[in-house]
Amino acid sequence: MTKKDKADDEFRPTGTVVILAIFVVTLIVIWATIYMILIGRGGTL
């Protein structure tokens, strides 16, 4: 196994993880905002 092959095996997609984390945080913030609006207006299930 050459050094290049070993580097390919240990590739970690950090950019993808960052983008995914931003996406998840954005979804949570949007959901929480809408939830608080509904609670403020007296909405019930």
PDB file of N, CA, C and O in Angstrom:
ATOM      1  N   MET A   1       0.842  -1.172   0.000  1.00  0.00           N
ATOM      2  CA  MET A   1       0.000   0.000   0.000  1.00  0.00           C
ATOM      3  C   MET A   1       0.895   1.245   0.000  1.00  0.00           C
ATOM      4  O   MET A   1       1.797   1.379   0.826  1.00  0.00           O
ATOM      5  N   THR A   2       0.631   2.119  -0.915  1.00  0.00           N
ATOM      6  CA  THR A   2       1.430   3.338  -0.974  1.00  0.00           C
ATOM      7  C   THR A   2       0.847   4.394  -0.047  1.00  0.00           C
ATOM      8  O   THR A   2      -0.244   4.238   0.500  1.00  0.00           O
ATOM      9  N   LYS A   3       1.596   5.456   0.111  1.00  0.00           N
ATOM     10  CA  LYS A   3       1.144   6.539   0.989  1.00  0.00           C
ATOM     11  C   LYS A   3      -0.137   7.181   0.441  1.00  0.00           C
ATOM     12  O   LYS A   3      -1.017   7.562   1.213  1.00  0.00           O
ATOM     13  N   LYS A   4      -0.244   7.302  -0.883  1.00  0.00           N
ATOM     14  CA  LYS A   4      -1.427   7.905  -1.489  1.00  0.00           C
ATOM     15  C   LYS A   4      -2.667   7.060  -1.225  1.00  0.00           C
ATOM     16  O   LYS A   4      -3.728   7.611  -0.930  1.00  0.00           O
ATOM     17  N   ASP A   5      -2.562   5.743  -1.323  1.00  0.00           N
ATOM     18  CA  ASP A   5      -3.698   4.864  -1.060  1.00  0.00           C
ATOM     19  C   ASP A   5      -4.160   5.002   0.385  1.00  0.00           C
ATOM     20  O   ASP A   5      -5.360   5.027   0.660  1.00  0.00           O
ATOM     21  N   LYS A   6      -3.210   5.090   1.301  1.00  0.00           N
ATOM     22  CA  LYS A   6      -3.571   5.219   2.708  1.00  0.00           C
ATOM     23  C   LYS A   6      -4.297   6.544   2.959  1.00  0.00           C
ATOM     24  O   LYS A   6      -5.245   6.593   3.742  1.00  0.00           O
ATOM     25  N   ALA A   7      -3.857   7.609   2.302  1.00  0.00           N
ATOM     26  CA  ALA A   7      -4.513   8.916   2.463  1.00  0.00           C
ATOM     27  C   ALA A   7      -5.944   8.863   1.934  1.00  0.00           C
ATOM     28  O   ALA A   7      -6.836   9.475   2.521  1.00  0.00           O
ATOM     29  N   ASP A   8      -6.177   8.147   0.843  1.00  0.00           N
ATOM     30  CA  ASP A   8      -7.529   8.026   0.296  1.00  0.00           C
ATOM     31  C   ASP A   8      -8.437   7.256   1.248  1.00  0.00           C
ATOM     32  O   ASP A   8      -9.623   7.570   1.356  1.00  0.00           O
ATOM     33  N   ASP A   9      -7.902   6.257   1.937  1.00  0.00           N
ATOM     34  CA  ASP A   9      -8.698   5.474   2.875  1.00  0.00           C
ATOM     35  C   ASP A   9      -9.114   6.296   4.094  1.00  0.00           C
ATOM     36  O   ASP A   9     -10.148   6.016   4.700  1.00  0.00           O
ATOM     37  N   GLU A  10      -8.329   7.299   4.457  1.00  0.00           N
ATOM     38  CA  GLU A  10      -8.604   8.083   5.654  1.00  0.00           C
ATOM     39  C   GLU A  10      -9.257   9.427   5.337  1.00  0.00           C
ATOM     40  O   GLU A  10      -9.238  10.330   6.173  1.00  0.00           O
ATOM     41  N   PHE A  11      -9.829   9.570   4.152  1.00  0.00           N
ATOM     42  CA  PHE A  11     -10.462  10.827   3.751  1.00  0.00           C
ATOM     43  C   PHE A  11     -11.677  11.091   4.619  1.00  0.00           C
ATOM     44  O   PHE A  11     -12.529  10.223   4.803  1.00  0.00           O
ATOM     45  N   ARG A  12     -11.742  12.302   5.148  1.00  0.00           N
ATOM     46  CA  ARG A  12     -12.886  12.696   5.967  1.00  0.00           C
ATOM     47  C   ARG A  12     -13.529  13.927   5.334  1.00  0.00           C
ATOM     48  O   ARG A  12     -12.877  14.962   5.191  1.00  0.00           O
ATOM     49  N   PRO A  13     -14.799  13.824   4.955  1.00  0.00           N
ATOM     50  CA  PRO A  13     -15.462  14.937   4.258  1.00  0.00           C
ATOM     51  C   PRO A  13     -15.901  16.034   5.238  1.00  0.00           C
ATOM     52  O   PRO A  13     -17.089  16.167   5.531  1.00  0.00           O
ATOM     53  N   THR A  14     -14.954  16.807   5.736  1.00  0.00           N
ATOM     54  CA  THR A  14     -15.276  17.811   6.749  1.00  0.00           C
ATOM     55  C   THR A  14     -16.181  18.910   6.200  1.00  0.00           C
ATOM     56  O   THR A  14     -17.037  19.416   6.925  1.00  0.00           O
ATOM     57  N   GLY A  15     -16.011  19.284   4.955  1.00  0.00           N
ATOM     58  CA  GLY A  15     -16.877  20.307   4.369  1.00  0.00           C
ATOM     59  C   GLY A  15     -18.326  19.863   4.330  1.00  0.00           C
ATOM     60  O   GLY A  15     -19.230  20.648   4.616  1.00  0.00           O
ATOM     61  N   THR A  16     -18.548  18.608   3.978  1.00  0.00           N
ATOM     62  CA  THR A  16     -19.894  18.059   3.940  1.00  0.00           C
ATOM     63  C   THR A  16     -20.508  18.029   5.335  1.00  0.00           C
ATOM     64  O   THR A  16     -21.689  18.333   5.503  1.00  0.00           O
ATOM     65  N   VAL A  17     -19.724  17.669   6.318  1.00  0.00           N
ATOM     66  CA  VAL A  17     -20.216  17.631   7.691  1.00  0.00           C
ATOM     67  C   VAL A  17     -20.600  19.036   8.149  1.00  0.00           C
ATOM     68  O   VAL A  17     -21.621  19.204   8.815  1.00  0.00           O
ATOM     69  N   VAL A  18     -19.804  20.041   7.807  1.00  0.00           N
ATOM     70  CA  VAL A  18     -20.106  21.422   8.190  1.00  0.00           C
ATOM     71  C   VAL A  18     -21.400  21.890   7.526  1.00  0.00           C
ATOM     72  O   VAL A  18     -22.254  22.482   8.186  1.00  0.00           O
ATOM     73  N   ILE A  19     -21.549  21.632   6.247  1.00  0.00           N
ATOM     74  CA  ILE A  19     -22.762  22.032   5.532  1.00  0.00           C
ATOM     75  C   ILE A  19     -23.981  21.329   6.116  1.00  0.00           C
ATOM     76  O   ILE A  19     -25.026  21.953   6.296  1.00  0.00           O
ATOM     77  N   LEU A  20     -23.862  20.052   6.411  1.00  0.00           N
ATOM     78  CA  LEU A  20     -24.961  19.298   7.007  1.00  0.00           C
ATOM     79  C   LEU A  20     -25.318  19.855   8.379  1.00  0.00           C
ATOM     80  O   LEU A  20     -26.499  19.973   8.706  1.00  0.00           O
ATOM     81  N   ALA A  21     -24.329  20.197   9.180  1.00  0.00           N
ATOM     82  CA  ALA A  21     -24.579  20.767  10.503  1.00  0.00           C
ATOM     83  C   ALA A  21     -25.297  22.108  10.391  1.00  0.00           C
ATOM     84  O   ALA A  21     -26.229  22.378  11.148  1.00  0.00           O
ATOM     85  N   ILE A  22     -24.869  22.951   9.450  1.00  0.00           N
ATOM     86  CA  ILE A  22     -25.547  24.236   9.244  1.00  0.00           C
ATOM     87  C   ILE A  22     -26.993  24.013   8.821  1.00  0.00           C
ATOM     88  O   ILE A  22     -27.891  24.715   9.285  1.00  0.00           O
ATOM     89  N   PHE A  23     -27.220  23.051   7.956  1.00  0.00           N
ATOM     90  CA  PHE A  23     -28.570  22.738   7.494  1.00  0.00           C
ATOM     91  C   PHE A  23     -29.451  22.277   8.651  1.00  0.00           C
ATOM     92  O   PHE A  23     -30.590  22.725   8.775  1.00  0.00           O
ATOM     93  N   VAL A  24     -28.939  21.394   9.492  1.00  0.00           N
ATOM     94  CA  VAL A  24     -29.711  20.882  10.627  1.00  0.00           C
ATOM     95  C   VAL A  24     -30.016  21.994  11.621  1.00  0.00           C
ATOM     96  O   VAL A  24     -31.138  22.088  12.120  1.00  0.00           O
ATOM     97  N   VAL A  25     -29.037  22.831  11.912  1.00  0.00           N
ATOM     98  CA  VAL A  25     -29.256  23.955  12.838  1.00  0.00           C
ATOM     99  C   VAL A  25     -30.297  24.912  12.269  1.00  0.00           C
ATOM    100  O   VAL A  25     -31.153  25.405  13.004  1.00  0.00           O
ATOM    101  N   THR A  26     -30.230  25.177  10.974  1.00  0.00           N
ATOM    102  CA  THR A  26     -31.221  26.050  10.342  1.00  0.00           C
ATOM    103  C   THR A  26     -32.623  25.470  10.456  1.00  0.00           C
ATOM    104  O   THR A  26     -33.569  26.197  10.760  1.00  0.00           O
ATOM    105  N   LEU A  27     -32.768  24.175  10.217  1.00  0.00           N
ATOM    106  CA  LEU A  27     -34.072  23.541  10.351  1.00  0.00           C
ATOM    107  C   LEU A  27     -34.598  23.638  11.783  1.00  0.00           C
ATOM    108  O   LEU A  27     -35.782  23.903  11.992  1.00  0.00           O
ATOM    109  N   ILE A  28     -33.739  23.428  12.749  1.00  0.00           N
ATOM    110  CA  ILE A  28     -34.149  23.502  14.154  1.00  0.00           C
ATOM    111  C   ILE A  28     -34.600  24.921  14.497  1.00  0.00           C
ATOM    112  O   ILE A  28     -35.612  25.105  15.175  1.00  0.00           O
ATOM    113  N   VAL A  29     -33.853  25.923  14.032  1.00  0.00           N
ATOM    114  CA  VAL A  29     -34.212  27.318  14.313  1.00  0.00           C
ATOM    115  C   VAL A  29     -35.556  27.667  13.668  1.00  0.00           C
ATOM    116  O   VAL A  29     -36.402  28.295  14.303  1.00  0.00           O
ATOM    117  N   ILE A  30     -35.754  27.267  12.422  1.00  0.00           N
ATOM    118  CA  ILE A  30     -37.015  27.547  11.740  1.00  0.00           C
ATOM    119  C   ILE A  30     -38.170  26.850  12.461  1.00  0.00           C
ATOM    120  O   ILE A  30     -39.217  27.455  12.692  1.00  0.00           O
ATOM    121  N   TRP A  31     -37.980  25.594  12.812  1.00  0.00           N
ATOM    122  CA  TRP A  31     -39.030  24.855  13.512  1.00  0.00           C
ATOM    123  C   TRP A  31     -39.355  25.514  14.850  1.00  0.00           C
ATOM    124  O   TRP A  31     -40.528  25.669  15.191  1.00  0.00           O
ATOM    125  N   ALA A  32     -38.345  25.898  15.602  1.00  0.00           N
ATOM    126  CA  ALA A  32     -38.561  26.519  16.910  1.00  0.00           C
ATOM    127  C   ALA A  32     -39.268  27.859  16.770  1.00  0.00           C
ATOM    128  O   ALA A  32     -40.132  28.191  17.582  1.00  0.00           O
ATOM    129  N   THR A  33     -38.910  28.633  15.745  1.00  0.00           N
ATOM    130  CA  THR A  33     -39.561  29.920  15.520  1.00  0.00           C
ATOM    131  C   THR A  33     -41.048  29.745  15.229  1.00  0.00           C
ATOM    132  O   THR A  33     -41.885  30.438  15.808  1.00  0.00           O
ATOM    133  N   ILE A  34     -41.369  28.832  14.345  1.00  0.00           N
ATOM    134  CA  ILE A  34     -42.772  28.576  14.010  1.00  0.00           C
ATOM    135  C   ILE A  34     -43.514  28.037  15.225  1.00  0.00           C
ATOM    136  O   ILE A  34     -44.660  28.420  15.463  1.00  0.00           O
ATOM    137  N   TYR A  35     -42.894  27.167  15.987  1.00  0.00           N
ATOM    138  CA  TYR A  35     -43.508  26.611  17.185  1.00  0.00           C
ATOM    139  C   TYR A  35     -43.826  27.718  18.186  1.00  0.00           C
ATOM    140  O   TYR A  35     -44.912  27.738  18.766  1.00  0.00           O
ATOM    141  N   MET A  36     -42.888  28.637  18.390  1.00  0.00           N
ATOM    142  CA  MET A  36     -43.104  29.732  19.341  1.00  0.00           C
ATOM    143  C   MET A  36     -44.209  30.672  18.848  1.00  0.00           C
ATOM    144  O   MET A  36     -44.978  31.194  19.656  1.00  0.00           O
ATOM    145  N   ILE A  37     -44.293  30.891  17.543  1.00  0.00           N
ATOM    146  CA  ILE A  37     -45.383  31.711  16.994  1.00  0.00           C
ATOM    147  C   ILE A  37     -46.716  31.047  17.284  1.00  0.00           C
ATOM    148  O   ILE A  37     -47.655  31.707  17.728  1.00  0.00           O
ATOM    149  N   LEU A  38     -46.808  29.743  17.037  1.00  0.00           N
ATOM    150  CA  LEU A  38     -48.063  29.046  17.275  1.00  0.00           C
ATOM    151  C   LEU A  38     -48.429  29.047  18.761  1.00  0.00           C
ATOM    152  O   LEU A  38     -49.597  29.232  19.102  1.00  0.00           O
ATOM    153  N   ILE A  39     -47.469  28.845  19.634  1.00  0.00           N
ATOM    154  CA  ILE A  39     -47.736  28.871  21.082  1.00  0.00           C
ATOM    155  C   ILE A  39     -48.179  30.276  21.495  1.00  0.00           C
ATOM    156  O   ILE A  39     -49.094  30.420  22.306  1.00  0.00           O
ATOM    157  N   GLY A  40     -47.544  31.306  20.947  1.00  0.00           N
ATOM    158  CA  GLY A  40     -47.898  32.685  21.272  1.00  0.00           C
ATOM    159  C   GLY A  40     -49.311  33.054  20.844  1.00  0.00           C
ATOM    160  O   GLY A  40     -49.963  33.886  21.474  1.00  0.00           O
ATOM    161  N   ARG A  41     -49.777  32.431  19.770  1.00  0.00           N
ATOM    162  CA  ARG A  41     -51.128  32.700  19.289  1.00  0.00           C
ATOM    163  C   ARG A  41     -52.168  31.809  19.951  1.00  0.00           C
ATOM    164  O   ARG A  41     -53.356  31.905  19.642  1.00  0.00           O
ATOM    165  N   GLY A  42     -51.736  30.952  20.848  1.00  0.00           N
ATOM    166  CA  GLY A  42     -52.675  30.086  21.556  1.00  0.00           C
ATOM    167  C   GLY A  42     -53.045  28.832  20.792  1.00  0.00           C
ATOM    168  O   GLY A  42     -54.080  28.224  21.065  1.00  0.00           O
ATOM    169  N   GLY A  43     -52.217  28.434  19.839  1.00  0.00           N
ATOM    170  CA  GLY A  43     -52.503  27.233  19.072  1.00  0.00           C
ATOM    171  C   GLY A  43     -52.326  25.972  19.907  1.00  0.00           C
ATOM    172  O   GLY A  43     -51.386  25.855  20.692  1.00  0.00           O
ATOM    173  N   THR A  44     -53.233  25.047  19.724  1.00  0.00           N
ATOM    174  CA  THR A  44     -53.131  23.758  20.429  1.00  0.00           C
ATOM    175  C   THR A  44     -53.183  22.629  19.418  1.00  0.00           C
ATOM    176  O   THR A  44     -53.567  22.827  18.266  1.00  0.00           O
ATOM    177  N   LEU A  45     -52.800  21.465  19.853  1.00  0.00           N
ATOM    178  CA  LEU A  45     -52.821  20.317  18.943  1.00  0.00           C
ATOM    179  C   LEU A  45     -54.196  19.815  18.748  1.00  0.00           C
ATOM    180  O   LEU A  45     -54.402  18.850  18.012  1.00  0.00           O
TER     181      LEU A  45
END
